Amino acid sequence: MLLGLGRRILLSSSVTGVIPKTQFALSNPARLRFVTRLTVKPAIYRTVTASTSNRTQVSSTMPEKRPFERLPTDVSPVNYGLSLKPDLIDFTFEGKLEATVEVTHTTNQIVMNCADIDIITASFVPEGGEEINATGFNYQNEDEKVTLSFPSALQKGSGTLKIDFVGELNDKMKGFYRSKYAIPSGEIRYAAVTQFEATDARRAFPCWDEPAIKATFDITLIVPKDRTALSNMNVIDRKPCPDDENLSEVKFARTPIMSTYLVAFVVGEYDYVETKSSDGVIVRVYTPIGKGEQGRFALEVAAKTLPFYKDYFNVPYPLPKIDLIAIADFAAGAMENWGLVTYRETALLIDPKNSCSSSRQWVALVVGHELAHQWFGNLVTMEWWTHLWLNEGFASWIEYLCVDHCFPEYDIWTQFVSADYTRALDLDALDNSHPIEVNVGHPSEVDEIFDAISYSKGASVIRMLHDYIGDEDFRKGMNAYLLKFQNKNASTEDLWDCLEQFSGKPIAAVMNSWTKQMGFPIILVEQEQQGDDRVLKLSQKKFCASGPYSGDECHKWMVPISICTSDAPTCIKMNVLLDCAEVTITVKNVAPDQWVKINPGTVGFYRIQYSSTMLESLIPGIRDLTLLPVDRLGLQNDLFSLARAGMISTVEVLKVMEAFVNEPNYTVWSDLSCNLGILSTLLANNDYHEEIQEFIRDLFTPIGQKLGWDTKPGEGHLDALLRGLVLGKLGKAGHKPTLEEARRRFREHVDGKQILPADLRSPVYLTVLKHGDSATLDTMLKLHKQADMQEERNRIERVLGAIAAPDLIQKVLSFALSEEVRPQDTVSVIGGVAGSSKHGRKAAWKFVRDNWEELHNRYQGGFLISRLIKLSVDGFAVEKMAAEVKSFFESHPAPAAERTIQQCCENILLNAAWLKRDSELIHEYLLQRKAPPAAKV
C-alpha cells in the first residue's frame, strides 16, 4: 500500500454519505441493524463483549499496549467459497461463505475475525458427516472477533464452515465500502469497492484475517447486470441471476494461496484500456467512464514494469492478468491487491494535455511500488505486521529502481534523497520516533506504523544494504528468498539469511542495528594531513533533533561508510564498516589541496558533521559543481538539521545556501526550497518574514531569469519541474516581475485566450492567490467547479490556503468540508491553510478543534487522522501551543494518532527553542547582507 506521505499530499478521509453518521459509528456497532430484513433462527443466542479498554488521555510516553491474542490455530481455512451481493441503493450487502477448513484439534467453537457484520446462520459440515448448526455467536467488538459455538465437538479432519451474513457498504473507506462518482450526464452513483489492508477484510466477510493464515479463494459477485465486476482473478463465468433478471452472477477463477488483506472486489461503471506485456500477462487499466485514454500512460508503465520485475527477481508473475483501477474515493495512494490493484484517480490517470510532469512521475512511482508488491508481499508475505516495514520499505526502494529503468531522464535516485531519505532522517531524530521493526499486537496498533519510518527509513536502509552487498549478490539473495518462501510467509530474518548466504557479509548483524533500535548516528569527522595521505578520525553518536545526545544508553550502529575525494568525485576511494564508537583510518594518496567527502551518493543513513576545515574545503565544490548533485543536496541538508538541533548556527547554513547561486539541478533546488520554507514559517513567528522573503528572492532570481516562463527546445522532464518550483517560490516570495507575469497569464487562462500549460498552473495559482483578493478566490473556486480532472481539482485545493485575508481564509476552511471537495482531499485543503501563514495556522487549528467531532468521525482509526493533526499543528513555534495541543487531545482522544500527537508536540518545542536561540542572529545577518558597504564596517 502506498500512502504518498510527504511526496504528495495524497492522504484522504472517508466518504460523506446520505446515511446518518450515527448509523456508521465504529465503536459498539449495532449488530442487529439489518436483522429486520431477515429471519433469525430462534435457537441462536447472541452476546456482545463490551470494550474493557478505554484510553482517555495522551501522555508524553506511549501508552501500554492493549492485551491481544492471535487467533487460535485449532481450525484453519483451506479455501474460501465466498458469494457477495452488494446493494448499491441501500448500501448493504448479503454474503454467503462456504469455507473448506481443517480442524487440527478437537473443539466446540471456532474463533474468527468479524467486524461490523451480522451473522445470520452458521453451521459446520464434517467431511462425510451431518451438518451441525451453531448455537451462539459471541462478538468481541474490541478485538474484532466472533466465537461460533457448537453443541458438540468438531472432530479433527476436514469440513465445511457455512455462514450467511449481512453487512454495510460503509462510508469509512475501509472494508467493503461505497465510493461516490458522477457519470457523464452528471448523475451521482455509487460503486462498491474494497480496502482490506491492514485488518479490514473482516468488515466484508468473517475470516481468519491474519497475514500468515493463507488460503485460496473462489469468489462470486452478484451485481446489477449493467455493472462491471472485478476481483483478483479472471472471470470464468457470467450469467443472469436466476432470482432476478436485473442481476448477473459473476464467478472468478480460484486464486493462488494468499492472505485475506490482499483480496479485492469492485462493482461499478468503468472503461478500460488493455495490452499484453512481453511475458504474456494481460494488463488492463480501468478508468471512469469516458476517460479510457487517461489510462494509457499507466498501462505503458505497467507493461514495462512486469517484465522488469520478472527479470530482476528471476521469478515470473504468477497470475494470468493484472488490473489497475482508479477509485473515486480512496484513502491511501494505492493498494497492491493481488491481480486487482486499486488507486486514487490522481495516482493512475494522466491526461496528455492537462497533466503536469510531477503527476506523470508520481503515477510511474506508484505503479512501480504496487507491482513490486505482487512478488514482495503477495507471493511472499510477512508473517505478522511486525514485519510490515520490510514489505513497504522494500517496495518504496524498488519503485525507484523500476522508474530509473523506465525513465532514466527523471534522475529519480537524486529525488529519492529529497523525497524519502531526508524525510526519514527528520522524523527518526525525534525522541518520539520508533524502531523500524515494531512489535505489533492489537489491530489498532497497525495503522500507526504506516508512517515515514516504515516506508522511507525502510527504503533508505534497504538502499544502503543494496549498496553494501552489491547488485549481483543482492539479486541472487532476493531470488533465493522468493523461491524458498513463495506462497508462504517470512520474517525479516529470513531475508537476511538469504542475503548473507550469497554475499558472505554479516547482513543480520549490520541490519539489526538499523531495524531494531530507534534513531541513527551522526558521524563526526576530523582530518590530518600526513605526507601524501589523509588520516581521518571517524566517530559515531546518536543524532537527536534536540541537540547532542546526553542519555546514559550507549547507542551503536554498524555503519557502512564510503569515502571519495575531489580527485575522482564519482569513484569510491575507500570503504569501511564502522562497528565501534570511533576509528582512525588512512586514505592513501590525497594531496593537501584535495577535499575528502564521506558518504558519496548520500547512501548511508546518517548525518555528518565535518570539522570546520573539512567543511570549508567542500563549499567550493558547491559553487563550481564538482560535488555531485546528490552530495550538494546531502551536505546542505545535514547542515540545516545541525542548525535546527542547535549544533551550529543557522547563519552558517544561510551562508552555505548562498553558494548554490549557480545550481542547475531540480532536486537540489527542491530541497533548498523546502528548508527555506521551514525557516520562513519559523521566522514568521517573530515578524521577520519579509527579510527571509528577500533572501529567497535574491537566491532564486538568477535561476528564474535563466529558465524564463516558456519551454525551450531541448528541455525535458526535470526542466519542467524546476521551472514550476522556481516560479512558485519567487511568486510566493513577492518577486514583482513574477507576480505581474503570473497575473497576466492567469487572466488569459481564465478568459480562455491562452490556456496555461499544466506545469505552470500550480505556481501561477499559488502566486495570484497569495497576493489576491476575494475576486481571485472566487475565480479559483469557479475553476475548481468547472474542472473535469481530479488532478486539476487537487491542484487548486492544495493552494487555496495561500489566500491572505482572514475572512477569505475562513471561506477556504468552510469549503474544505463542503460537498465540492471529495472528503479524502479535505486534509490537504486544511493543511494548505495551516502551511501558508501564521494567521492561517492559527485559523486552521481553531477550525480543526471546532469541527473535531465531524473530522474525527471521518478519519478515526486510520492514518488519515494523523496526517490531519500533523499538518494542522506542526508549524507552531510557541511553547504554550505544545501544551494546548496536548491538552486538547487529552480531552479529545485520537488513539490512532497518539504517536503523531507526541511528535507534533515535540516539534513545536523544538521550533520554539530554535526560534529563541537563533532568530535574532538570523535577523541581524539578513539585515547586514543588504546593508551598503560603509554600514558594514
N, C-alpha and C positions, 0 to 999 in steps of 0.2 A: 504494500500500500504506500502510495506517495502522498505526503501531506503538503509539500510545497512550502514549508515553513521558511520564511525569510527570503528565499529566492524569488518567489512571487507570493503575494498575499492571496492564497488560494484555499483558505480555510473558511468554513461556512457554518451555517446553522441548519436547523431543520426547517421543514416546510410549514408555513402557516396555513391552516385549513379552515373549512367552514364548520367543522365539528367543534363543540365547546371544548376548551382546553382541559377542563376538569376531567373530561372523559378519558383523556390520554395521559393523565399523570402517571409517572413511572413508579412512584412509591405506593406500596399497598394497592396494586391494581385490583379493580373489581372483577373478580374471577368469573362471575356469573353473568357478565354484561350481555352475552349473546344467547344465553340459555332459553330466553323467552321464545326464540325461534325454533328450538329443538326439544325433543323429548329426552329426558334423562331417566335412565332406569332407576326405580326407587331403591333398589338394593345397594346402590352406590352411596358411600358416605364421603364427604369432602371435608378436609381440615386444612387450615392455613396457619403455618407457623409464623408468628409476628416477628418483626425486627427486634433484635435484642441489643443491637449496637447502634448508638446514635451519637456521632461525633458532633459536638456543638461549638467547638472553638478551633481557631487556627493558632497554633503555638509557634514558638520560634524554632522548635525542632519538630521533625516529622513524628506524627502520632504513632502509637503502637499499631502494628499490623493486626487486622481482624483475623480471628481464628478461621481456618479454612482447611477443608479436606478435599482431595481429588475424589473423583467418582470411584465407587467400589469396582473391583475387577472380576466379580463373580459372574457377570453377564456382559458379553461384549458383542457388538454388531459385526456382521459379515457383509450384509448387503441391505441397503435401504430401498424398499419399493415405495416411492412417495408420489402421491397424486394431490395436486393443489388446484383449487377453483377460486380465483380471486373475483370479488365483486367490485367493479370499478365505479359503481354508483354509491353503494352504502359503505365502501371502504372496509370491507371484512373479507375473510377468506375461509373456506372449508378445506379440510385436509384429511387424507387417509394415509396411514403409514402401515406398511406390512414389511417388517424388518426381519430378515433371517439373522438369528443370533446364536451364539454358542454359550451355553451355561457351563461354567467351569467348576463351580462349587454349588452344591445344593442350597437353595434359598427360597424363601416365600415372598420375596419382594425384589423389585427392580428399581434402581435409582437412576434417573436420567436428568439432563438439564431441560428446563422448561421455564419460559418467562412470557408473561402477557398472553398466554394461550389457555383456553378452556378445553380440557379433555372431556369428551362426552362418554365414550366407552373404551374399554381396554380389555384385551384378552391375550392369553398365551396358548399356542398350539404346539405341544411337543411333537417331534417328528414321529409320525405313525400313531399318535395318541389323541385323546379327547381334548377339546377346547376348554380352557379354564378361564372363567371371567374374573377380572379384578374386582375386589370388593371395596376398595378405597383408594383415593388419591390424596396424598398429603403434600401440599405445596409448601416448600420452604422458600418464601419470597426473597429473603435476604441473600440466600445462597443461589437463587435461581435454579432450584432443583424441584423435582417431584418424585415421590416414592409411590410406586404402584404396589399395592398389597394384594396377595392372592390367598385363597382359603386353604390351599395345600401347597406343599413344597414343589418347586420346579426342579426336576432331576437333571443331573449332568447330561449334556448332549445338545444336539441341535434342536431348534424350534423356531416358530414364527411369532413375533410380537405384533399384534394388531391394535392400532389406536385410531379412533375417529376424534377429530378435534376441530375447534374453530379459533380464529384469531382476528387481529385487526391489521388492516393496511394503515400503519401509523403515520404520523407526521413528524417523526423524530430522526429521519434519515438513517435508521439502523434497523436490522432485521428485514422483514418483508414490508416495504413501505410504499407510499404513494408519491408520485412525482408529477407536478403540475406543468402542463405545457399548452401552447396555443397552436392550433392548426392554421394553415394559411388564411382561412376565412376569418380568423380572429377568435373562433370559439375556444373556450377553455376546456381542456380534457385532462385526464389523469392516466399515467402509466403505473403499473405495479412493478417494482424493481427491488433488488436486494443489496444489502451491505452487511456482511457477516463478521468480518474481522473487527475486533478480536473474538468476542464472545456473544454474537447475536444471531447465529443460526438457530439457537434455542427460541427465538421470537417468531420463527417461521414454522418449526416443527419440533416435537420432542425428540431429543437426540443425545448422544454422548459427545458433548461439544468441547472436546479437548483435542489438541493437535495430534497427540500420539495415538488416539483411538481412531484409526483409519478403517474405511470400508469402501465398497463400491456403491454406486447409486443408479437406480433406474427411475428416472423422473418422468412424470406425465403432468402436463398442464391442460386444464380445461378453460378455454378462453373464448371471448367473442370472436366469431368467425372472420371478422374483418381486421383482426389484430395480429401483429407479428408476435410469435412466441419463441424465445431463445433460452438455451441452457448451456451447460458446459460442453455437451456433446452434440453431434449432428442429429437432425430429425430422422427417425426411421419410419414414422407413420403419422399421417394427419388425416382424420376422418371426422364427419359430422357426429356430434354427440347424440346418442340415441334418445336422451331425455329432453333435448331442446335443440331444435334445428338452427337456432341462432348462435350456438356454441360449437366449437371444434375441440376435439380431443387430440392433443399433440404429444407423441411419445418420442423420447430421445434414447439414443444408444446408451449402453451401460458405460459408466465412467471407469477409468482405472481406479485402483485403490487410492483413496485420498482423504484428507481431513475435512471436517464439516465447514470450517471457516472459508474454504475455497469453493463451496457450492454456490451456484448463482442461477437465477432465472429472471427474465424480463418479459413483460407483456405490454405492448404499446404499438404506436404507429411510427414506422421508420422507413427511410430509403437506405440503400446501401450501394457501395462500390466494391468490386471484387477483383482479385488477381490470384495467381498461384506463385508461391515462392519457388526459387530454383531447386529446392529439395522437395517439391511436390505438395506442400501444405496449402490448403485453400485459406486465403486471408480475406476477410471482409471487414469493412468499416461501416457501421450503421450510424446514420445521421438523422436529425429531424427531417420531416417531410419537406421536399423541395430544396434540400441543401446537400444533396449527394456529392456534388463536386467539391464541397469543402472537406470531404474525407480523403481526397486524393493524396495530399501530402503525407498524412499519417499512414496511408496504405503503402506508399512508396517506402517510407521509413521501416514499416513493419516487414515488408517483403525483403528488404536488405538485412534487417536485424536478425531474423530467424536463422538464415544460413551462417551469419557471423557467429552467433552463439553455438550453433551446431559444430562449427569448426573449432571454436575456442575451447569448448568443453569436450569435444570429440564424443558427443552423445547426441543422437537425433532427437528432435522434438517428438514427443510420443503420441500426440493426438492427431486426428485427421484434418482438423480445422482449427482456426483461431478467429474469433470475432472481437472487434474493438467497437465499443458502443458509447455514444455521447448521451449522458443522462442529464436532464434539465436541472434537477435538484440533487446535489451530491455533496457530501460533507468533506471528503478528502480531495486530493488531486486526481487519484485513480486507484483502482483496486485490481489485483492480479488474479482474480478468479480463473481457475484453470480452463482455458479454451474460450472464456467469455469475459474479457477484460472491460471493466466499466470505467468511464472517465467523466470528469467535468467537461462541458462543451468547450471551455477555453483551453483545456489540455489536450484536445483532439482535433478541433475544427480549424481549418486555415482557409481564408478567402484570399485568393491571389492578389486581389486589388485592395482589400481593406484590412489585411492582417499585417502587423508590423514584424520586423526582423526578430525581435525578442520573443514574440509569440511562436514563430516558426522554431526557434531554438528550444523553447520550452516544450513544445509538442514532441520534438525529437528526443529530448531527455526523458520525458515521461514515458513515451513508448519504449525507449531503451530500458528504463527501470522495470516496467511491468513485465516485459517479455523476458528479462533476465530471471524473474521470479518463476517463470514456467519450469525452469530447471532448479534454480536455487531457492527453495521454499515450497514448490509444488511437488516436484519429483522427489526431492529430499526435503523433509520438513523438520523444523526444530522440534525437539522432544517436548518442550514446555516453553512458556512465554519468557522465562528467564533468558532464553537464547534468541529472543526477538532481534536483538541488536545485530546478530550475525546475518539474519535474514535481510534486514533493512540496510544495514551498513554495507553489506556486500553489493546489493542491488544499487545503492547510492554511489558506490565506487564504479561498478562496471558499466553503468549507464553512460559515464563519461568516456570510457574506453570504446564503447559502441559508437557514440556520437563522433568521437575523434576519427573512427574508421569511416563512418558515412559522410562526415562533413569536416575534413581536415582544416578547411578555411575558417572554422569557428574559433580556433586556438582555445579549445574548451578546457584544457588542463590548467591554463593560467586562470580561467574563470572559476575553476573548481576551488582554487586557493581563496579567492574572494568570497565565493558563494557558500562554501561548506567549511573549509579548514579554519579560517579566521573566526567564523561564527561559532564553531565548536570550541575554539580556544577561549573566546569571551565568556561563554556560558560555563565552561568547565573550570574557570578561575574563581568562581563564586564558592563561598562556604556551603551554599545550599544546592550545589550540583549533586551528582550521584555517579557511582561507577557505571561503566558501560554495561556490565553484566549485573543485573539486579534480580535478587530472588523474588519472584512473583508468586503470590498465593491466591488471594481472593480476586475474582474477576474485576472488581472495582479498582484494583491496583494496576491493571494492564494499561489503561488509557494514559496514565501519567508517564509511561516510559516511551510513548510515541513522541519523542522530542528530538532536539538537535544533538543530544548525546548519542542516542541510539542510531540516528541516521548519519549525521555529519561527522561526529567524532568516530563513529564506527567506520564510515567510509575512509576517513583520514588515516586511521591506524591500519586499515587493510591496504591502503595505498603505500604506506610506509613499509608494511610487511612484504608487499609485492616487489618493492624496490630492493629490499634487503635480501630476498630469496633470488630474484631474477625471474624474468617472464617464463623461460622454458621450464624450469623446475616447478614454478607456481602452477602452470597449466597441467603438468603431469600429476601433481598432487590433487588438483581440482578434479581431474578425470577419475582418479582412483577413488576419491571421496564420493563422487556422484554414482559411480558404478557399484561401490560397496553398499551404499545406503539407499539406492533407488527404490521407490515405493515404500520406504521406511522412514524412521525418524532418527535424528542425530543431535548431538550436543556440540558445543564449541570445541571441546577437547578432541572429538572425533576428527574434525578438520585439521587441528594442529598435528595430530598423529600422522595423517596422510601427507601433510606438507613437510613434516620433519623427515619422514621416510625418504622423500625424493630430494630434499635439499641438503640433508646431513647437518642442518643447523639446529640450535636449541630453540625451536619455534615456541613450544609451550612455555618455557621459562621466560623468554622475551615477552611474549604476548600476554601472559598472566599479569605481568607488571603493569600493563596498559588497560586491561579489561576488568580486573578485579579490585583495583583501587581507584579512587576518585582523583581527578586532577591530572597534572602533568608537570614536568620540570621546566625551570629556566636554566639555561646553560650559560654560565659565566665564563668569559674568555679573556685571557691575558696573553701577551706575547713578548718574546725577547729574541732579538737577532743574535745568532751565534755563527759568525763566519758567513758561509753561504746558505746556512739553514735557519729556519724559523722554529723556535721552541714555543709550543702552545701549552698553557695550563688550562684545562677544562674542568669545571666543577658543576655539579647539579644540585639544585634546591627546588622544593615545591614552589610553584608560582601561585601567588594569591592576588586577586584583584584589589585587595585592601592594603597591599604593601608586602614587604619582606616577611616570609613565614617565620613565626615566633613560637610555634607549638612544640610540644615535647616529642611528638611522634616522629620517628626517623623515616621519611619517605625516600624510596629509591626506585628508579626505573632502569630497565636495561635499554639503553638508548643507542640505536644505530646512528652514528654520526659520520657524515661525509664532509670533505674539505676540498675547495678549489682555490685557485689563485688567479690574479689578473693576467698571468701569462697564458692561461687557457680557461676562460670562464665557463666553457661548456663541458670541460673534462673533469672527472673526479681525480684529484691528486692522491687522495688517501681516504680509507675507510677505517673506522674504529668502533667497537661496541663498548660504550661506556657503561660498565656494570658495577661501578663503585661511586663513592662520593666525589672523588676527583682523580684526575690522571694528567700526567705530563707527557706530551708526545713531540716528536721532532719531524717536521716536514722538510724534506731534503730539497736543496737547490731552489731556494726562494730568495731573490735579490732583495736588498733593503728597501728599494722603491716600489716593490710589488705589494698589492693588498692580498690578504687572505680572507676567504669567505667560508663561514660554517653553514652547513645545510643548503648547498646549492640546489635549486629547483624547489626549495621550500617544501620538502617531502617529510622530514622528521617532525613529529607532533610535539613541538616545544617552542618556547620563546628563547631569544638570545639577547644577552647583554654584553656588548663588547667593551673593552677598555676604551678610554677616550681617544688614544692614539690610533687604535684599530678602526674606530668609527670614523674619525677624521679622514683616514686614508680611503674609506669606502664611499664617502659623499661625492667625490668627483666622478665615480662610476655611475652615479645617478644622472649627473649633468651631461656627461659625454656618452651615456647609454652603453658603456662597456659591461656594466652589470646586466644580466638578462632581465626581461620584464618581470618575471615571477619573483626574482630576487630583489628588484627595486621595490616591488609591492611588499614583499615579506619584511624587508628592512624598515620601511615606513610604518607598517602595521605593528611590528614589535615595539618600535619607539613610542607609538601612540598608546599602546597598552601599558608600557612602563610609566608613561606620564600620568595616565589615569590612576595607576597604582601608587603614585607619589614617589617613584624611584628615580625619576628625572623630572626636570621642569618642562611644562607644556611649551614654554617659549622655545626650547631647544627643538621640539618637534616642528613648530611653525617655521623655524629657520631651515630645517631639512625639507619641509614641504615646498619652500620657495625654490629649491634646487630642481623641482620637477617641471620647470617652465618649458623645457624642450621635449617633454614626454609625448610620445606618439601613440602609446598603447591604450586601448579602450579599458581593459580590466584594471590597469594601474590607476587610471583616472577614476574609474568606478569606485575603487577602494578609497582613494583620496576624498572623493565626493562624499562617501558615506561617513568617514571620520570627521570631515569638516561639518557635516550636518549634525553629528553628535555634539561637536564643540559649539556650533551655533545655537542648538537647543539649550545647552548648558548656560551659555553667556546671556541668553535672553532673560534668565532669572535675575541678572544684575543690570539689566538695561544697557548692556554693551553690544547689543545685537547689530547695530549699524556698523560698528568698527569691524566686526568679523565679516559682515557682508562685503565691505570694501576690500578686505583681504581676499575673499573669494573672487570678487570681480577682477582684481589685479591678476590672480593666479590663472583664471580661466579665460581671460580675454584673448591672449595670444593664440591659443588653440582654437578658440571660437572664430577668430578672424581668419585663421588658416583654413578652417573647414567650410565656413560660409553656411548658407541655408540650403543650397541646392546640390543634389548629387552630381558628382563629376565623373567623366569617363574613366573606367578602370577601377572605380571604387567597389568595395564588396560589403559583406555582412558586417564586419567589425567597424567599418567607417560609418555605416548607418547607425549602429548602436552608439558610437562615440558622438556623432552629431546630435542625436536626441538627448544624450546625457548632458553635454556641454551647454547646449542652448537652454535646456530646462534649468540648469544650475545658474546660468547667467540671468535668465529671465526672473527666476525666483529671487535672486540677489538684487534685483532692481537695476540691472545694466540697461541704460536708457535706449541705446540703439536696438538691443534685442527686444525690449518691451515694445517699442514702436513698430518694429517689423512683425512681431507676433500679433499685435492688434490689427495691423493691416491684413495679414494673411488670414486671421480669424474672420474678419468682416467678409472677405472674399469667399471664404469657405461657407459661411452661414448663408450668404446671398446666392450661393451656387455658381459663382463666376469661376472660381478656381479651387477645386476640392483639395484639401490638404493631403499630402502623401501620408500613409499610415504611420510611418516612422516619425513624423513631425507632430502628430496630433497630441500626444501626451505633453511634450514640452510647451506647445502653444496653449493648450487648455490650461495647464498649470500656471503659465505666465499671466494670461489675461485674467484668470480668477484671482490670483494673488494680489493683483493690482486693480481689481474690478469692483463693480458696484452691483446693486440689485438687478439692473438690466442684464449685466453679464451673467449672473447666476440664473436668471430666468431663461436666457438664451441657451445656457448649457443644459438646463433641465428639459428644455424643448428638444434639444439634440438627443438627449437620453431617451426621451419618449419615442422619438422617431427611429431610433437605431434598431436595425433588424438583427445585427450580430451581437451575441453576448459579449464578445471581446470588446466591442465599442462601448457597450453599456458599462462594463467593468472599468474600462479606461477612464470614463467620465467619473464613475463613482469614486475611484481612488484619489482623484484630485479635487473633488468638490470642497473638501475641508480646507483648502488653501484660501478661501474667501476670508476677508479680514474683519468685516463689521460684525459686532456681537449679535445683532438681530438676525443677520444672514447666517451666522454660524448655527443659531437655533433652528433656522429653517432647514439647514442641511441635516442636522441631527434628527429632526422630525421626519424628514424624507427617508432617513435610514431605516425607519420602522414602517414605512408606508408600503402599500401593495406594489408600488413602482419598482421596488428593489427586491430581487429574489432573496429570501431570508438567509441563504448561505453567504450572501455578499454584504449583509448589514455590518458585519465586523469590520470590513475594510473601509466602509464609509465612516464609521465612528473612529477607527484608527487614523484615518486621514485627517480628521478634525484634531485629534489629540496630538498628532505629529506636526501640525502646521505652525503653531504659535503658543505662547504662554497662555493667552486667553483661551485658545482652542482646547488646550489640555485641561484647564480647569472646567470649561463647559462640558467637555466630553465625560470627564469623571463624574460631574454632577448628573449628567444625563444617564449614565450607567447606574448610578445609585437610585435615581428617581424611577428608573424603569427596570429595576433589578428583577422583580418578580417575572415580568414578561421575558426578559433576556435569559434568565436562568432556566425558565421553563423550556425555552427553545434549545438551549445548549447543554443542559445538565448531563452529566455522565459521559462526557466526551472531551476531546482535546480542544474543541471549539471554545469552550468557556475559558480555558487557559489563555488562548490567543486573544480573546476579547479583553481580559484583565490586563495582560501584558501590554497590549497596545494602548490601553487607556491610562496607565499609571507609571509606566517605566521611565518616562522622561522627567518626572518631578525631581527637584534638587533641594528640597527643604526638609529638614529632619522631621518636623511635625507631620508632614504628609505621610511618612512611613508609619507613624503611629496611627494616623487617621485611616489609612488603608487596612492596617492590621485590625483596628477596632471594628471597622465596617464588616470585615469578613468573619470576625468572631461572632457577630450577631446575625450575619447572613452567610451561613456555611456554604462552601462550594467544594465538597470533598474531592472531586476530580481535579481540582486546581490548587490543592494545598501547597505543593512544592513550588508552583509558579508564583503563588502569592508571596511565599517566603523569598523567592528570588527577586521579585519586584521590590519588596521592602528593602532587601539588601542593596539593590541597585540604587534606590533613592538615597540611602545613607551614603553610598559610595560617591554619588553625584554631589551630594551636599558637601562632603569632605573635600572633593576635588575643587569645587567652586570656592570654598573658603580658603583653600591652600594656594590656588593659582590664579584666580580671576583678576586680581589687581596687577599681578606681574604681566599677564596676558594683555590687559588693557594698556598698560604702560608701553609694552612693546608695539602694539598696534598703532598707538599714537605716535611713538617715536619714529617708526619706519616711514611715516608720511610727513614728518616734520622737515622743514628746509635745513640744509647742512649746518648753517650757523646755529640753529636752535639745538642741534645735537651735540655741540661742543660743550 
